[in-house]
Every structure is written in C-alpha cells, then in structure tokens.
Amino acid sequence: MNSDDFPPIPFLDLKAQQARIGPGLRARLDAVLAHGQYILGPEVSELEARLAAFCGAAHCVTVSSGTDALQIAMMAEGIGRGDAVFLPAFTYTATAEVPLLLGATPVFVDVDPHTFQIDVAGLKARIADVKRGGTLRPRAIVGVDLFGQPADWDAIRAIATREGLFTLDDCAQSFGAALKGERLGRAADATATSFFPSKPLGAYGDGGALFTESAERAALFRSLRTHGEGTTRYEVMRIGMNGRLDTMQAAVLLAKLEVFEGEIARREQIAGIYDKALADVLKIPSRVAQSVSAWAVYSVLLRDEAERETAKAALQAAGIGHAVYYPRALHQQPAYASCHDGVPLPVAEGLGRRILALPIHPDLSDAQAARVAAVLRAALV
C-alpha cells in the first residue's frame, strides 16, 4: 500500500473530540444560552470549584488566557521596573513577554538536555550573575512545565526560599500532570495555566486559570481580572485589566472535564506506542522522575537539522501532521535580543535545530500511532 491508501493523520483533531462529547457539550452550551449570563455566569464559579478540586488547590480563579494568568500573577506581586524574572530560554514567548510588558527584565536560563525543563544549576548561576551585576533585583522564578511534564519543583522552591523569590508555575501545557503523586497546581506560590484549544484541557477559544493556596492572593487575582474593582463594580481599588473567562468557554471546559482523566490516560498509551517503536532510531522524550505527564506535546530529537528535514518531508508526504516546538530559543528572538546579557545557553540554542513533535491527541487510534512511527522509522533507517 502507498501513502494514497491511508487517510491523513491530523496533528490535532478537535472535531473528533467534539463528536465524542457532543451531547454533554451541547447541553452545557444550551444552558448558557437559556440563562443568558455570558460574563461570570454560574458555570464560571462551578468550573473554578471543579478545577481546584481536580488538582487539590485551595483556590482557582479563571481568566481570559494563559498569558493573562501570568500577567495577573506578576501584577499581584508588584513585579515591575528593575526586577529580574528568571525563566527557561526554551519555551513559548508568553512566558518572557509578560515581565517585559510590566517593565521587568526576563533573565533567560538554559534547560536540561534530557527533560527540557529549566536547568537547576543554570538557574543558580543566572541568579548569581544578576546579583553580581547589581542593576536588577532578583524577584521571581517562572518554572515552565514544558510539553506536559513538570519542572523540578523541589529544587526550584529550595532556591526560591534561599533567595527570597516569588515562584510562578507556568503550567500552560501541563494541567493534569502530576509530580510525586500530586497534580500540578500547588507546586509554586501561584500556578498559571492555559485553555488554548490545543492544550490537554482546551476551550473553544482563549482561556486560562490561576491556582493558589493563599486566600489573599486569590482575592487579588479576582480584583485584577476585573479592572481592579473592590467590593462593588464601581469601586476601583487598583489598576487592573479586563481578564475574565467568559461563560461559554467555562461551559465548554466543564463538558471536557468529564472525559479529561481518560484523555490523559489515552495520551500516555500513545506515548508508549511511540516509545516502543522509535527508541532505537531517535531520542524519545525523557520522563521526569516520579511524574505523570499530560503529554501536550510528544517531541523527539533527530541527530541534526538535515535529518529532521528528512523526517518532516516523509511525514508530509504521508499526510501526517507534525510541528516544531520551538525553532528558536527565546533569547535568540529579535524581540528579546536587547534584554539578554549575551550569556550562551547552548542546550536551548541546539534544541531548535533537532526537535520535532508528533501527533498525540486522545482520538488518535493505535493503528494511526503505529503508522506515524512506521513512516518515521522508514525515513531514518
């Protein structure tokens, strides 16, 4: 059989998921249309309670996007001009743009060559660099749970405690993941996640949430997401933003929560199929010790850029979706060149030339996953 005999395999298949959850989804959306409370309707508070219970957090505050979640968390801490915010160089731009929008300076840290999470030794060195330089105040560490796996939160918290730094978990790709038997949501002073449609738990538009164990922080998050209001709508206590999650998106997420645990388990099964079929021809993802991944992304490493181009061409010819997360480290991006101090970050710089993501959505069949692996193997062996 040639490639024409097989239907295309999408990188993400939201239509298949929608068909699977259709009745529950439509019931949720119809309920919103019936009551007409499109902003902060009852589904929003229901979702916040369900999300907090899911990950064991004391408080959940939903917001309009994962980026807004990061911004609200930093605004609540008063992070701004003269402050240094330490974050991994290999992640999505939102993590770095928020400190800059608030007047702070992102300080890029290299990542572990196996897990791609922030490198603990590198973090210590970068904090020392900033303290030595004397022009910035170390204020916060943003740990990114990249691709569905958790960062090394025990080590990050220990460093933050020693240095007196705020910790923010950028869990945009990893809601549903667990570390040492506990779901992410409580690992840092505040946790931000995203409900962008491609995320493991995705809305049908933008959305996000913040988690914290502090009632005071939660109250501040709620104020900041709604123009800094106080006890009434027209009492303005602080400068805030319009960062609310709309009720329709809350309804979508409530419908998806009903199947979320099963989808995480299915993603793990697909990862296992890829692992078994590909481990001898390329570098499969390394697992973070004592963790459960949400498998937002299954990224393999090729030997070099030329081999990756070969793999991409083969997948493209076979109608198989694929992606590169990320082709360039953040400190190499034009937007961040002026704020980077020039320190080489070789792991982050090298990953962009070798990394390749394969389909891993929960509606991928075993046969489809096996075909993805077979096409990739044939291109490389």
C-alpha positions as CSV (number, residue, x, y, z in Angstrom):
1,M,0.0,0.0,0.0
2,N,1.2,3.5,-0.7
3,S,0.5,6.7,1.1
4,D,-2.6,7.4,-1.0
5,D,-4.3,4.4,0.6
6,F,-4.2,5.9,4.0
7,P,-6.3,8.9,5.2
8,P,-4.4,11.9,6.6
9,I,-3.5,11.9,10.3
10,P,-4.0,15.4,11.8
11,F,-1.6,16.8,14.4
12,L,-4.7,17.7,16.5
13,D,-8.3,16.5,15.9
14,L,-10.7,18.7,17.8
15,K,-13.6,17.6,15.5
16,A,-13.2,14.0,16.6
17,Q,-13.3,15.1,20.3
18,Q,-16.3,17.3,19.7
19,A,-18.2,14.4,18.1
20,R,-17.3,12.2,21.1
21,I,-18.5,14.6,23.8
22,G,-21.3,16.2,21.6
23,P,-24.4,15.6,23.8
24,G,-22.9,16.8,27.0
25,L,-21.2,19.8,25.3
26,R,-24.4,20.9,23.7
27,A,-26.3,20.6,26.9
28,R,-23.8,22.8,28.6
29,L,-23.9,25.5,25.9
30,D,-27.7,25.4,25.7
31,A,-27.8,26.1,29.4
32,V,-25.8,29.3,29.0
33,L,-28.0,30.4,26.1
34,A,-31.0,29.8,28.3
35,H,-29.9,31.9,31.3
36,G,-28.0,34.5,29.3
37,Q,-25.3,35.3,31.8
38,Y,-22.5,35.4,29.4
39,I,-20.0,37.1,31.7
40,L,-19.2,35.5,35.1
41,G,-22.3,33.2,34.8
42,P,-22.8,30.3,37.2
43,E,-20.6,28.0,35.0
44,V,-17.6,30.1,35.8
45,S,-17.8,29.6,39.5
46,E,-18.7,25.9,39.0
47,L,-15.6,25.5,36.8
48,E,-13.4,27.2,39.3
49,A,-14.5,24.8,42.1
50,R,-14.1,21.8,39.8
51,L,-10.6,22.8,38.7
52,A,-9.4,23.5,42.2
53,A,-10.8,20.1,43.4
54,F,-9.2,18.3,40.4
55,C,-5.6,19.5,41.3
56,G,-6.1,19.8,45.0
57,A,-5.6,23.6,45.1
58,A,-7.3,25.8,47.7
59,H,-8.3,28.5,45.2
60,C,-8.9,28.7,41.5
61,V,-9.5,32.0,39.6
62,T,-10.3,31.6,35.9
63,V,-9.1,34.3,33.5
64,S,-9.2,35.1,29.8
65,S,-6.0,33.4,28.7
66,G,-2.8,31.7,29.9
67,T,-0.9,34.9,29.1
68,D,-3.3,37.0,31.2
69,A,-2.9,34.4,34.0
70,L,0.9,35.0,34.0
71,Q,0.4,38.8,33.9
72,I,-2.2,38.9,36.7
73,A,0.1,36.8,38.9
74,M,3.0,39.1,38.4
75,M,0.9,42.2,38.8
76,A,-0.3,40.9,42.1
77,E,3.3,40.7,43.3
78,G,4.1,44.2,42.1
79,I,6.7,43.0,39.7
80,G,8.0,45.8,37.5
81,R,10.9,48.0,36.6
82,G,14.2,46.9,37.9
83,D,13.1,43.4,38.7
84,A,14.7,40.3,37.3
85,V,12.4,37.4,36.4
86,F,14.2,34.1,35.8
87,L,12.7,31.7,33.2
88,P,13.7,29.0,30.8
89,A,15.0,30.1,27.4
90,F,13.2,27.2,25.6
91,T,9.5,27.8,25.9
92,Y,6.7,29.9,24.3
93,T,7.1,33.7,24.1
94,A,4.2,34.5,26.5
95,T,6.5,33.5,29.5
96,A,9.0,36.1,28.6
97,E,6.8,38.9,27.2
98,V,4.8,39.3,30.3
99,P,7.7,40.5,32.5
100,L,8.6,43.0,29.7
101,L,5.1,44.3,29.5
102,L,5.3,45.1,33.2
103,G,8.7,46.8,32.9
104,A,10.6,43.9,34.4
105,T,13.5,42.1,32.7
106,P,13.3,38.4,31.8
107,V,16.6,36.6,32.6
108,F,16.9,33.5,30.4
109,V,18.2,30.2,31.8
110,D,19.3,27.2,29.9
111,V,17.3,23.9,30.1
112,D,18.1,20.3,30.9
113,P,19.2,18.4,27.8
114,H,17.0,15.4,28.6
115,T,13.8,16.8,30.1
116,F,13.9,20.3,28.5
117,Q,12.9,21.7,31.9
118,I,14.7,24.7,33.5
119,D,18.3,23.6,34.4
120,V,18.7,24.0,38.2
121,A,22.4,24.5,38.1
122,G,22.0,27.1,35.4
123,L,19.3,28.8,37.5
124,K,21.6,29.2,40.4
125,A,24.3,30.6,38.1
126,R,22.0,33.1,36.5
127,I,20.7,34.4,39.9
128,A,24.4,34.8,40.9
129,D,25.0,36.7,37.6
130,V,22.2,39.2,38.4
131,K,23.3,39.7,42.0
132,R,26.8,40.3,40.8
133,G,25.7,42.8,38.2
134,G,23.9,44.9,40.7
135,T,21.5,46.6,38.3
136,L,18.5,44.3,38.7
137,R,16.7,42.9,41.8
138,P,16.0,39.2,41.7
139,R,12.3,38.9,42.2
140,A,10.7,35.8,40.7
141,I,11.3,32.4,39.2
142,V,8.9,31.1,36.5
143,G,9.2,27.4,36.2
144,V,7.6,26.1,32.9
145,D,6.2,22.6,32.9
146,L,7.2,22.1,29.3
147,F,5.3,19.7,26.9
148,G,3.2,18.2,29.7
149,Q,5.9,17.3,32.2
150,P,6.6,19.0,35.5
151,A,9.7,21.1,36.2
152,D,11.9,20.2,39.2
153,W,9.8,22.0,41.7
154,D,11.6,20.7,44.8
155,A,14.8,22.3,43.6
156,I,13.1,25.5,42.4
157,R,11.3,26.0,45.7
158,A,14.6,25.4,47.6
159,I,16.4,28.1,45.6
160,A,13.5,30.5,45.8
161,T,13.3,30.1,49.6
162,R,17.0,30.7,50.0
163,E,16.9,33.8,47.7
164,G,13.5,35.2,48.9
165,L,11.9,34.9,45.4
166,F,8.3,34.5,44.3
167,T,7.6,31.3,42.4
168,L,5.2,31.1,39.5
169,D,4.4,27.8,37.8
170,D,3.7,28.3,34.1
171,C,1.6,25.2,33.7
172,A,0.1,26.2,30.4
173,Q,1.0,22.9,28.7
174,S,0.7,20.6,31.7
175,F,-2.6,20.9,33.5
176,G,-3.4,17.4,34.6
177,A,0.2,16.4,35.1
178,A,1.5,15.1,38.4
179,L,4.7,15.1,40.4
180,K,5.4,12.7,43.3
181,G,1.7,11.8,43.4
182,E,0.3,15.3,43.4
183,R,-1.2,17.1,40.5
184,L,0.3,20.3,39.5
185,G,-1.4,23.4,40.9
186,R,0.2,23.6,44.3
187,A,3.9,23.4,43.5
188,A,4.5,27.2,43.4
189,D,3.2,30.3,45.1
190,A,0.9,30.7,42.2
191,T,0.2,28.4,39.2
192,A,-1.0,29.7,35.8
193,T,-2.5,27.5,33.1
194,S,-3.9,27.9,29.6
195,F,-7.1,26.6,28.0
196,F,-6.0,27.4,24.4
197,P,-7.7,24.9,22.2
198,S,-4.6,22.8,21.6
199,K,-3.9,22.3,25.3
200,P,-4.7,18.9,27.0
201,L,-7.8,20.7,28.5
202,G,-8.7,23.2,25.8
203,A,-11.6,25.6,25.4
204,Y,-13.1,26.7,22.0
205,G,-11.2,30.0,22.3
206,D,-8.8,31.6,24.7
207,G,-9.0,30.9,28.4
208,G,-6.8,30.4,31.5
209,A,-6.7,30.0,35.2
210,L,-4.7,30.8,38.3
211,F,-4.3,28.5,41.3
212,T,-3.0,29.4,44.8
213,E,-3.1,28.3,48.4
214,S,-3.4,31.9,49.5
215,A,-6.9,33.4,50.0
216,E,-5.3,36.9,49.9
217,R,-3.7,36.2,46.5
218,A,-6.9,34.7,45.1
219,A,-8.9,37.8,46.1
220,L,-6.3,40.0,44.5
221,F,-6.4,37.9,41.3
222,R,-10.2,38.3,41.2
223,S,-9.9,42.1,41.6
224,L,-7.1,42.4,38.9
225,R,-9.0,40.3,36.4
226,T,-12.0,42.7,36.6
227,H,-10.4,46.2,36.3
228,G,-9.1,46.3,39.8
229,E,-12.6,46.5,41.3
230,G,-13.3,46.3,45.0
231,T,-16.5,45.1,46.7
232,T,-18.7,46.8,44.1
233,R,-18.3,47.2,40.4
234,Y,-17.6,50.9,40.5
235,E,-15.1,50.8,43.4
236,V,-11.7,50.8,41.8
237,M,-9.1,49.8,44.2
238,R,-6.1,49.3,41.9
239,I,-5.1,49.3,38.3
240,G,-6.3,46.0,36.8
241,M,-7.3,44.6,33.4
242,N,-10.2,43.0,31.6
243,G,-9.2,39.4,32.1
244,R,-12.3,37.4,32.7
245,L,-13.1,33.9,31.3
246,D,-16.5,34.1,29.5
247,T,-19.3,31.8,30.5
248,M,-19.4,30.0,27.1
249,Q,-15.8,28.9,27.5
250,A,-16.5,27.7,31.0
251,A,-19.3,25.6,29.7
252,V,-17.0,24.0,27.1
253,L,-14.4,23.2,29.7
254,L,-17.0,21.7,32.1
255,A,-18.0,19.3,29.3
256,K,-14.4,18.4,28.6
257,L,-13.6,17.9,32.3
258,E,-15.9,14.9,32.2
259,V,-13.6,13.0,30.0
260,F,-10.3,14.7,30.9
261,E,-8.8,11.9,33.1
262,G,-9.5,9.3,30.4
263,E,-7.9,11.5,27.8
264,I,-4.7,11.9,29.8
265,A,-4.5,8.1,30.2
266,R,-5.0,7.7,26.4
267,R,-2.2,10.2,25.7
268,E,0.1,8.1,27.9
269,Q,-0.9,5.0,25.9
270,I,0.0,6.7,22.6
271,A,3.3,7.9,24.1
272,G,4.1,4.3,24.9
273,I,3.4,3.2,21.4
274,Y,5.8,5.8,20.1
275,D,8.4,4.9,22.7
276,K,8.5,1.2,21.8
277,A,8.6,1.8,18.1
278,L,11.1,4.7,17.9
279,A,13.5,4.3,20.8
280,D,16.2,2.7,18.7
281,V,16.2,5.2,15.8
282,L,16.0,8.6,17.6
283,K,15.9,10.2,21.0
284,I,12.4,9.8,22.5
285,P,11.2,12.1,25.3
286,S,12.9,11.6,28.7
287,R,10.5,11.2,31.6
288,V,10.7,13.4,34.6
289,A,11.3,11.2,37.6
290,Q,8.2,10.4,39.8
291,S,5.8,12.2,37.4
292,V,2.8,11.7,35.2
293,S,2.8,13.7,32.0
294,A,-0.2,15.4,30.5
295,W,1.5,14.8,27.1
296,A,0.6,18.1,25.5
297,V,3.4,17.5,23.1
298,Y,5.4,14.4,22.2
299,S,8.7,15.8,20.9
300,V,11.6,13.6,19.6
301,L,15.1,14.7,18.8
302,L,16.8,14.0,15.5
303,R,20.6,13.9,15.0
304,D,20.7,17.3,13.3
305,E,18.7,19.7,11.2
306,A,19.2,17.8,8.0
307,E,17.8,14.6,9.5
308,R,14.9,16.5,10.8
309,E,14.1,17.8,7.3
310,T,14.2,14.3,6.0
311,A,11.7,13.2,8.7
312,K,9.4,16.2,8.1
313,A,9.4,15.5,4.4
314,A,8.4,11.9,4.9
315,L,5.6,12.8,7.3
316,Q,4.4,15.5,5.0
317,A,4.3,13.1,2.0
318,A,2.3,10.6,4.1
319,G,-0.2,13.2,5.2
320,I,0.8,13.1,8.8
321,G,0.7,16.3,10.9
322,H,3.8,17.4,12.8
323,A,5.2,20.6,14.3
324,V,8.4,22.2,15.6
325,Y,8.2,23.4,19.2
326,Y,10.3,25.6,19.1
327,P,12.5,26.5,16.2
328,R,14.4,29.2,18.1
329,A,15.2,29.8,21.7
330,L,13.7,32.9,23.3
331,H,16.9,34.8,23.8
332,Q,17.6,34.3,20.1
333,Q,14.3,36.0,19.1
334,P,14.6,39.7,17.8
335,A,12.1,40.9,20.4
336,Y,14.4,39.8,23.3
337,A,17.8,40.5,21.9
338,S,18.1,43.8,23.7
339,C,17.3,42.4,27.2
340,H,19.6,39.3,27.0
341,D,23.0,39.7,28.6
342,G,24.8,37.6,26.0
343,V,25.4,34.5,28.1
344,P,25.4,31.4,25.9
345,L,22.6,28.9,26.5
346,P,23.8,26.0,24.4
347,V,21.1,23.4,25.1
348,A,18.3,25.8,24.3
349,E,20.1,27.0,21.2
350,G,20.6,23.5,19.9
351,L,17.2,22.0,20.6
352,G,15.5,24.2,18.0
353,R,17.6,22.6,15.2
354,R,16.7,19.0,16.2
355,I,13.2,18.8,17.8
356,L,10.1,17.5,16.1
357,A,6.6,17.0,17.6
358,L,4.3,14.1,16.6
359,P,0.5,13.7,16.9
360,I,-0.6,12.7,20.4
361,H,-4.2,13.8,20.7
362,P,-6.6,11.3,22.6
363,D,-8.6,10.4,19.5
364,L,-5.5,9.0,17.7
365,S,-6.0,5.3,17.2
366,D,-3.4,2.7,17.9
367,A,-3.2,2.0,14.2
368,Q,-2.6,5.6,13.4
369,A,0.1,6.0,16.0
370,A,1.8,2.8,14.6
371,R,1.6,4.4,11.1
372,V,3.2,7.6,12.3
373,A,6.1,5.6,13.9
374,A,6.4,3.4,10.8
375,V,6.7,6.3,8.4
376,L,9.3,8.0,10.6
377,R,11.3,4.8,11.0
378,A,11.3,4.2,7.3
379,A,12.7,7.7,6.7
380,L,15.5,7.3,9.2
381,V,16.6,3.6,9.0
